[in-house]
């Protein structure tokens, strides 16, 4: 039975361990230990808990996610994994519909016909009140007098300039950047279209209107389509805990509070394939080491790109250099319990976005809040009489102001801004600050070429695979797919 060490206990690493230990064996095979197939797997996690950004906490008598509060349902990976580990009955479909954006002095509903923030129809976007006359003119030019197309394949491009050329800059600033940029905590001005939204590349290469071409590339979902997003009744941490239990039942060894310090290649010298010694230590200054990791046949690095770069530097300069070129953004989340009487008007939709280039009227240089989510409107299991759960996001690439603020300062600043954005007129009942430093990898132009280069360089080393949000998607389903693919690559 091959010995595989998975470095990193986030959802990508846990998915890799699940695949290595038997994959689709089903919940019974995972939880009662009856499945004997798969590799001999060890998971090493540097922090005191598993799950990475998937975490939940008690807040206001409910279990509230302090990281991602749901996952995309159009990709099957997360739904499939939940069913495999016995969480099918815990799945909760999204309840609310629609969202808004702060534009021209107030929150306005996002128009129908958007494809990840990009308009595909003229009239809904033009009548929304979000764009103003200049924005309407940009849409009209695309609909009536589209600019000539670039001949031949255009390759990868930045999303912002690509959309601005066709639809105008105001569409980018008020619709596209708040949505796509918000998902990645970055800016669409240097974000790869091929890596983050491939249909845009396909549509931009067609003759005529970009809106018409994108409408053909991304058909509107039917009214009876399955829910777009799902959550778990007991929080995302329940997926991590159930997966941990299933892995242990399969014989997977899990060690937390251990940091991998180096990977050493071991050549047996008898014609057999090279093996790996994984050297790990406990918390700083404890002197604790873990020696059972030596002799691994393969290693899956399900860690952030800078950590993978450090571990691979002695073995391949190209892999380390490409990994080290991936930048990260930090985000802070603030969750509030808000009395219902604090609302100036009833909530509409599931939340709203705040454009990067907009500014508050109170003299601050720029909004700190990038988005707000009405958690208790979005998810039915979080609703409570007489109050709402509200979560605000702060920070993006290039804006690290919150890192220098105390938790009290973050709460004060965010609540002040929400008062201006939403008209809140009372103090919150409770607040919780969660910081996620260096959590969002930035997918710059040619990111997929960079990822292909990393994967090719790692494959040349042999017995190594990489997984995680840094490569082919930042969402939970994409990370699960990345982990399972890495497991198959070393199997």
C-alpha positions as CSV (number, residue, x, y, z in Angstrom):
1,X,0.0,0.0,0.0
2,X,1.6,3.3,-1.0
3,X,2.3,5.9,1.7
4,X,1.1,9.4,0.8
5,X,1.5,12.5,3.0
6,X,-1.0,15.3,2.5
7,X,0.4,18.7,3.7
8,X,-2.4,21.0,4.5
9,X,-5.7,20.2,6.2
10,X,-8.0,22.7,4.4
11,X,-10.8,21.4,2.2
12,X,-8.4,20.7,-0.7
13,X,-6.2,18.6,1.5
14,X,-9.1,16.7,3.1
15,X,-10.6,16.1,-0.4
16,X,-7.2,14.7,-1.5
17,X,-7.1,12.4,1.5
18,X,-10.6,11.3,0.9
19,X,-9.8,10.4,-2.7
20,X,-6.5,8.7,-1.7
21,X,-8.2,6.6,1.0
22,X,-10.9,5.2,-1.3
23,X,-12.7,8.0,-2.9
24,X,-16.4,7.3,-3.8
25,X,-16.7,4.4,-1.3
26,X,-19.8,6.0,0.2
27,X,-20.6,7.0,3.8
28,X,-20.8,3.5,5.2
29,X,-17.3,2.7,3.8
30,X,-16.0,5.9,5.3
31,X,-17.6,5.9,8.7
32,X,-17.6,2.3,9.8
33,X,-14.0,1.6,8.6
34,X,-15.1,-1.3,6.4
35,X,-13.3,0.0,3.3
36,X,-9.8,-1.2,3.1
37,X,-8.8,0.2,-0.3
38,X,-6.7,3.2,-1.0
39,X,-3.4,4.5,0.2
40,X,-1.8,4.7,3.6
41,X,-2.5,8.5,4.2
42,X,-1.1,11.0,6.7
43,X,-2.5,14.5,6.8
44,X,-0.4,17.2,8.4
45,X,-1.9,20.6,9.3
46,X,0.1,23.5,10.8
47,X,-2.8,25.1,12.7
48,X,-4.8,23.6,15.6
49,X,-7.8,22.7,13.5
50,X,-8.8,21.4,10.1
51,X,-10.8,23.1,7.4
52,X,-8.9,26.3,6.6
53,X,-11.4,29.0,5.8
54,X,-14.3,26.6,6.4
55,X,-15.2,27.4,10.0
56,X,-18.3,28.1,12.0
57,X,-19.1,29.5,15.5
58,X,-22.0,30.0,17.8
59,X,-23.4,33.5,17.4
60,X,-26.7,34.7,18.7
61,X,-27.9,31.2,19.5
62,X,-27.2,29.9,16.0
63,X,-24.3,28.3,14.2
64,X,-22.9,30.9,11.8
65,X,-20.2,30.5,9.2
66,X,-17.2,32.7,9.8
67,X,-15.7,31.9,6.4
68,X,-17.7,31.0,3.2
69,X,-21.4,30.8,4.1
70,X,-22.3,28.6,1.1
71,X,-21.1,27.0,-2.1
72,X,-22.1,27.0,-5.8
73,X,-24.6,24.3,-6.7
74,X,-23.9,24.4,-10.5
75,X,-20.6,22.6,-9.9
76,X,-21.2,19.1,-8.5
77,X,-18.1,18.5,-6.4
78,X,-19.2,19.9,-3.1
79,X,-22.7,18.5,-3.4
80,X,-21.3,15.1,-4.3
81,X,-18.9,15.1,-1.4
82,X,-21.6,16.0,1.1
83,X,-23.7,13.1,-0.1
84,X,-20.6,10.7,0.0
85,X,-19.9,11.5,3.7
86,X,-23.6,11.5,4.8
87,X,-24.5,15.2,4.9
88,X,-27.2,15.1,2.2
89,X,-29.9,15.7,4.8
90,X,-28.0,18.8,6.1
91,X,-28.0,20.6,2.8
92,X,-30.0,23.9,2.8
93,X,-30.9,25.7,-0.5
94,X,-30.6,29.5,-0.7
95,X,-33.8,31.2,0.2
96,X,-33.4,34.9,-0.9
97,X,-33.0,36.1,-4.5
98,X,-31.4,39.1,-6.0
99,X,-28.8,41.5,-4.7
100,X,-28.0,45.2,-5.0
101,X,-25.1,47.6,-5.6
102,X,-24.3,51.0,-4.1
103,X,-24.7,53.4,-7.0
104,X,-25.5,57.1,-7.3
105,X,-26.2,57.6,-3.6
106,X,-28.1,54.5,-2.7
107,X,-28.4,50.7,-2.9
108,X,-30.1,49.8,-6.2
109,X,-31.2,46.3,-7.2
110,X,-28.9,44.6,-9.8
111,X,-30.7,44.3,-13.1
112,X,-31.8,41.1,-14.7
113,X,-29.7,39.6,-17.5
114,X,-26.3,39.9,-15.9
115,X,-23.6,37.3,-16.6
116,X,-21.3,37.5,-13.6
117,X,-22.0,41.2,-13.5
118,X,-21.7,41.8,-17.2
119,X,-24.9,43.0,-18.9
120,X,-26.3,40.7,-21.6
121,X,-29.4,42.9,-22.3
122,X,-29.7,46.6,-22.9
123,X,-33.0,47.6,-21.3
124,X,-32.7,46.0,-17.8
125,X,-29.3,47.5,-17.2
126,X,-30.1,50.9,-18.8
127,X,-33.3,51.3,-16.6
128,X,-31.7,50.1,-13.4
129,X,-30.5,53.6,-12.4
130,X,-27.0,52.2,-11.7
131,X,-25.1,53.4,-14.8
132,X,-26.4,57.0,-15.5
133,X,-26.4,58.5,-19.0
134,X,-22.7,57.8,-19.7
135,X,-23.1,54.1,-18.8
136,X,-26.3,53.9,-20.9
137,X,-24.5,55.3,-23.9
138,X,-21.8,52.6,-23.6
139,X,-24.4,49.9,-23.6
140,X,-26.2,51.5,-26.6
141,X,-23.0,51.6,-28.6
142,X,-22.5,47.9,-28.1
143,X,-26.1,47.1,-29.0
144,X,-26.4,49.4,-32.0
145,X,-22.8,50.1,-33.2
146,X,-20.5,47.5,-31.7
147,X,-16.8,48.2,-32.1
148,X,-14.9,46.0,-34.6
149,X,-13.6,42.8,-33.2
150,X,-10.0,41.8,-33.0
151,X,-9.3,39.2,-35.8
152,X,-8.4,35.8,-34.7
153,X,-8.0,34.3,-31.2
154,X,-7.3,37.0,-28.6
155,X,-5.8,34.8,-25.9
156,X,-6.1,35.8,-22.3
157,X,-7.0,39.4,-21.4
158,X,-7.8,41.5,-18.3
159,X,-11.5,41.4,-17.6
160,X,-11.8,45.2,-17.0
161,X,-10.3,46.6,-20.2
162,X,-11.9,43.8,-22.3
163,X,-15.4,44.8,-21.0
164,X,-14.7,48.5,-21.0
165,X,-13.7,48.5,-24.6
166,X,-17.1,47.0,-25.6
167,X,-19.5,48.4,-22.9
168,X,-17.7,51.4,-21.4
169,X,-15.8,52.0,-18.2
170,X,-18.9,52.8,-16.0
171,X,-20.2,49.3,-16.6
172,X,-16.9,47.9,-15.3
173,X,-16.7,50.2,-12.2
174,X,-20.3,49.8,-11.1
175,X,-21.2,46.2,-12.1
176,X,-18.3,44.0,-13.2
177,X,-15.6,45.0,-10.7
178,X,-17.9,44.9,-7.6
179,X,-19.1,41.4,-8.5
180,X,-16.1,39.6,-10.0
181,X,-13.6,41.7,-8.1
182,X,-15.5,41.0,-4.9
183,X,-15.5,37.2,-5.4
184,X,-11.7,37.3,-5.7
185,X,-11.0,40.3,-3.4
186,X,-9.1,41.9,-6.3
187,X,-9.5,44.2,-9.3
188,X,-10.8,43.2,-12.7
189,X,-8.3,45.6,-14.2
190,X,-5.5,43.0,-13.9
191,X,-7.6,39.8,-13.5
192,X,-7.4,37.0,-16.0
193,X,-10.6,36.5,-18.0
194,X,-9.5,33.0,-19.0
195,X,-9.0,31.9,-15.4
196,X,-12.0,33.6,-13.8
197,X,-14.7,33.7,-16.5
198,X,-13.9,31.8,-19.8
199,X,-17.3,32.6,-21.4
200,X,-16.1,36.3,-21.7
201,X,-13.1,35.3,-23.8
202,X,-15.4,33.2,-26.1
203,X,-17.9,36.0,-26.4
204,X,-15.3,38.7,-27.0
205,X,-14.0,36.8,-30.1
206,X,-17.4,36.8,-31.8
207,X,-18.4,39.5,-34.2
208,X,-20.9,42.1,-33.2
209,X,-22.3,43.0,-29.8
210,X,-20.6,41.6,-26.7
211,X,-24.0,41.5,-24.9
212,X,-25.5,39.4,-27.6
213,X,-22.5,37.1,-27.8
214,X,-22.4,36.6,-24.0
215,X,-26.1,35.9,-23.9
216,X,-25.5,33.1,-26.3
217,X,-22.6,31.8,-24.3
218,X,-24.4,31.9,-21.0
219,X,-28.1,31.1,-21.4
220,X,-30.3,32.4,-18.6
221,X,-31.2,29.6,-16.1
222,X,-34.7,28.2,-16.3
223,X,-37.3,28.9,-13.6
224,X,-37.2,25.2,-12.5
225,X,-33.4,25.1,-12.4
226,X,-31.9,23.7,-9.1
227,X,-30.8,26.2,-6.4
228,X,-27.8,28.2,-7.4
229,X,-26.2,28.0,-3.9
230,X,-26.3,25.7,-0.9
231,X,-25.3,25.8,2.7
232,X,-25.2,23.3,5.6
233,X,-27.7,23.5,8.4
234,X,-24.9,23.0,11.0
235,X,-22.4,25.2,9.2
236,X,-19.5,24.5,6.9
237,X,-17.5,23.3,9.9
238,X,-19.8,20.2,9.9
239,X,-18.5,19.2,6.5
240,X,-15.0,19.4,7.9
241,X,-15.9,17.4,11.1
242,X,-17.8,14.7,9.1
243,X,-14.9,14.4,6.7
244,X,-12.5,14.1,9.6
245,X,-14.5,11.3,11.1
246,X,-14.8,9.5,7.8
247,X,-11.1,9.7,7.1
248,X,-10.2,8.4,10.6
249,X,-12.6,5.5,10.1
250,X,-10.7,4.7,6.9
251,X,-7.4,4.6,8.8
252,X,-6.1,8.0,7.7
253,X,-3.8,9.6,10.3
254,X,-4.3,13.3,11.0
255,X,-1.9,15.5,12.8
256,X,-2.5,19.2,13.7
257,X,-0.1,21.7,15.2
258,X,2.7,20.5,13.0
259,X,4.5,22.6,10.4
260,X,6.3,20.9,7.5
261,X,9.8,22.4,7.5
262,X,11.3,20.6,4.5
263,X,10.9,17.8,1.9
264,X,14.0,15.6,1.4
265,X,14.2,13.4,-1.7
266,X,15.4,9.9,-0.8
267,X,17.0,7.8,-3.6
268,X,16.8,4.1,-2.6
269,X,19.6,3.2,-5.0
270,X,18.2,-0.2,-5.9
271,X,16.2,0.8,-9.0
272,X,13.1,1.7,-7.1
273,X,11.4,5.1,-7.5
274,X,12.6,7.9,-5.3
275,X,10.8,8.5,-2.0
276,X,10.3,11.5,0.2
277,X,11.2,12.3,3.8
278,X,8.8,14.9,5.2
279,X,10.3,16.7,8.1
280,X,7.8,18.5,10.4
281,X,8.0,20.2,13.8
282,X,5.5,21.3,16.4
283,X,4.8,24.9,17.6
284,X,7.9,27.1,17.7
285,X,10.3,26.6,20.6
286,X,8.7,23.3,21.7
287,X,11.4,21.2,20.1
288,X,8.8,18.6,19.2
289,X,9.4,16.7,15.9
290,X,7.4,14.1,14.1
291,X,9.5,11.3,12.5
292,X,6.8,8.9,11.2
293,X,6.4,10.9,8.0
294,X,9.7,9.6,6.5
295,X,9.5,7.2,3.7
296,X,6.5,8.7,1.8
297,X,6.0,7.5,-1.7
298,X,4.3,10.7,-2.7
299,X,3.3,14.1,-1.3
300,X,0.3,16.3,-1.9
301,X,1.0,20.0,-1.2
302,X,-2.5,21.5,-0.4
303,X,-1.0,24.7,1.0
304,X,-0.9,28.3,-0.1
305,X,1.4,29.0,-3.0
306,X,4.2,30.7,-0.9
307,X,4.4,27.7,1.4
308,X,4.6,25.3,-1.6
309,X,7.3,27.6,-3.1
310,X,9.4,27.3,0.0
311,X,9.1,23.5,0.2
312,X,9.9,23.0,-3.5
313,X,12.7,25.6,-3.8
314,X,15.5,23.0,-3.2
315,X,14.0,20.7,-5.8
316,X,12.9,22.9,-8.7
317,X,13.6,26.6,-9.2
318,X,11.0,27.0,-11.9
319,X,8.2,25.6,-9.8
320,X,9.2,27.7,-6.8
321,X,9.5,30.9,-8.9
322,X,6.1,30.4,-10.5
323,X,4.5,29.6,-7.2
324,X,6.1,32.6,-5.5
325,X,4.7,35.0,-8.2
326,X,1.1,34.4,-7.0
327,X,-0.1,37.3,-4.8
328,X,-2.7,37.1,-2.1
329,X,-5.3,39.5,-0.6
330,X,-6.5,39.7,3.0
331,X,-10.2,40.0,4.0
332,X,-11.9,40.7,7.3
333,X,-15.5,39.7,8.0
334,X,-17.7,41.4,10.6
335,X,-21.0,39.7,11.6
336,X,-23.7,41.6,13.4
337,X,-26.9,40.8,15.2
338,X,-29.1,43.8,14.3
339,X,-32.5,44.5,15.9
340,X,-35.2,44.7,13.2
341,X,-36.2,48.2,14.3
342,X,-32.7,49.5,13.3
343,X,-33.6,49.1,9.7
344,X,-34.8,52.2,7.9
345,X,-36.6,50.1,5.3
346,X,-37.2,46.4,4.7
347,X,-34.4,44.4,3.3
348,X,-34.5,43.4,-0.4
349,X,-32.5,40.5,-1.8
350,X,-29.5,38.8,-0.2
351,X,-27.2,41.8,0.2
352,X,-25.3,44.4,-1.8
353,X,-21.9,45.3,-3.3
354,X,-19.9,48.5,-2.8
355,X,-17.8,49.6,-5.9
356,X,-14.2,50.3,-5.4
357,X,-14.3,53.7,-7.1
358,X,-17.2,55.0,-5.0
359,X,-16.7,57.1,-1.8
360,X,-18.7,57.8,1.3
361,X,-20.2,61.2,1.9
362,X,-18.6,61.5,5.4
363,X,-15.1,62.6,4.3
364,X,-13.4,59.2,4.4
365,X,-11.2,58.6,1.4
366,X,-12.9,55.3,0.3
367,X,-15.4,52.8,1.6
368,X,-13.8,50.1,3.8
369,X,-16.8,47.8,3.3
370,X,-16.8,46.0,0.0
371,X,-20.0,44.0,0.4
372,X,-22.8,43.2,2.9
373,X,-24.7,40.0,3.1
374,X,-28.1,39.6,4.8
375,X,-27.4,36.1,6.2
376,X,-30.8,35.6,7.8
377,X,-32.5,36.5,4.6
378,X,-30.2,34.4,2.4
379,X,-30.4,31.2,4.5
380,X,-33.7,30.2,6.1
381,X,-32.1,28.3,8.9
382,X,-30.5,31.5,10.2
383,X,-33.7,33.5,10.5
384,X,-34.8,34.6,14.0
385,X,-37.8,36.8,15.1
386,X,-37.1,40.4,15.8
387,X,-33.5,40.5,14.4
388,X,-31.4,40.0,11.4
389,X,-27.9,38.6,10.9
390,X,-25.8,41.0,8.8
391,X,-22.2,40.3,7.6
392,X,-19.9,42.9,6.0
393,X,-16.7,42.2,4.1
394,X,-13.7,44.5,4.4
395,X,-10.5,44.6,2.4
396,X,-9.3,43.5,-1.0
397,X,-6.0,43.4,-2.9
398,X,-4.3,46.8,-2.4
399,X,-6.4,47.8,0.6
400,X,-5.0,46.4,3.8
401,X,-6.3,49.2,6.1
402,X,-8.2,46.8,8.4
403,X,-4.9,45.0,9.2
404,X,-3.8,48.0,11.3
405,X,-7.2,48.4,13.0
406,X,-8.1,46.7,16.3
407,X,-11.3,44.6,16.3
408,X,-13.1,47.4,18.1
409,X,-12.0,49.9,15.4
410,X,-13.1,47.5,12.7
411,X,-16.5,47.2,14.2
412,X,-16.9,50.9,14.7
413,X,-15.8,51.8,11.2
414,X,-17.9,49.1,9.6
415,X,-21.0,49.9,11.6
416,X,-20.6,53.6,10.7
417,X,-20.4,52.8,7.0
418,X,-23.4,50.4,7.1
419,X,-25.3,53.3,8.7
420,X,-24.5,55.4,5.7
421,X,-25.1,52.6,3.2
422,X,-28.3,51.2,4.7
423,X,-29.7,53.9,7.0
424,X,-29.2,51.8,10.2
425,X,-30.2,53.9,13.2
426,X,-29.5,51.8,16.3
427,X,-26.5,50.0,17.8
428,X,-26.0,46.3,17.0
429,X,-26.9,43.7,19.6
430,X,-23.6,41.8,19.0
431,X,-20.6,41.8,16.7
432,X,-17.9,39.3,15.7
433,X,-14.7,40.0,13.8
434,X,-13.0,37.3,11.8
435,X,-9.8,38.0,10.0
436,X,-8.6,35.9,7.0
437,X,-5.0,37.1,6.2
438,X,-3.6,36.3,2.8
439,X,-6.7,34.2,2.0
440,X,-7.5,35.1,-1.7
441,X,-5.0,34.2,-4.5
442,X,-5.0,36.7,-7.3
443,X,-5.6,35.3,-10.8
444,X,-3.7,37.8,-13.0
445,X,-3.5,37.6,-16.8
446,X,-2.0,34.3,-18.0
447,X,-2.8,32.7,-14.7
448,X,-3.7,29.4,-16.4
449,X,-0.4,29.4,-18.2
450,X,1.3,30.0,-14.9
451,X,-0.7,27.1,-13.4
452,X,0.2,24.8,-16.3
453,X,3.9,25.7,-15.8
454,X,3.6,24.9,-12.1
455,X,1.9,21.5,-12.7
456,X,4.5,20.6,-15.4
457,X,7.4,21.5,-13.2
458,X,6.0,19.6,-10.3
459,X,5.3,16.5,-12.5
460,X,9.0,16.6,-13.5
461,X,10.1,16.3,-9.9
462,X,8.0,13.2,-9.5
463,X,5.9,12.0,-6.6
464,X,4.6,15.5,-5.9
465,X,1.2,17.2,-6.7
466,X,-0.2,20.6,-5.7
467,X,-3.8,21.5,-4.8
468,X,-5.7,24.4,-3.5
469,X,-7.4,27.7,-4.4
470,X,-4.2,29.1,-6.0
471,X,-4.6,27.2,-9.2
472,X,-8.0,26.6,-11.0
473,X,-10.7,28.2,-8.8
474,X,-11.2,29.7,-5.4
475,X,-14.6,28.3,-4.5
476,X,-15.3,25.3,-2.4
477,X,-16.3,23.0,-5.3
478,X,-13.1,24.0,-7.2
479,X,-10.9,23.3,-4.2
480,X,-12.5,19.9,-3.7
481,X,-11.9,19.2,-7.4
482,X,-8.3,20.4,-7.1
483,X,-7.6,18.1,-4.1
484,X,-9.1,15.0,-5.8
485,X,-7.2,15.7,-9.0
486,X,-3.9,16.0,-7.0
487,X,-4.7,12.7,-5.3
488,X,-5.2,11.0,-8.6
489,X,-1.9,12.5,-10.0
490,X,0.1,10.8,-7.3
491,X,-1.8,7.5,-7.1
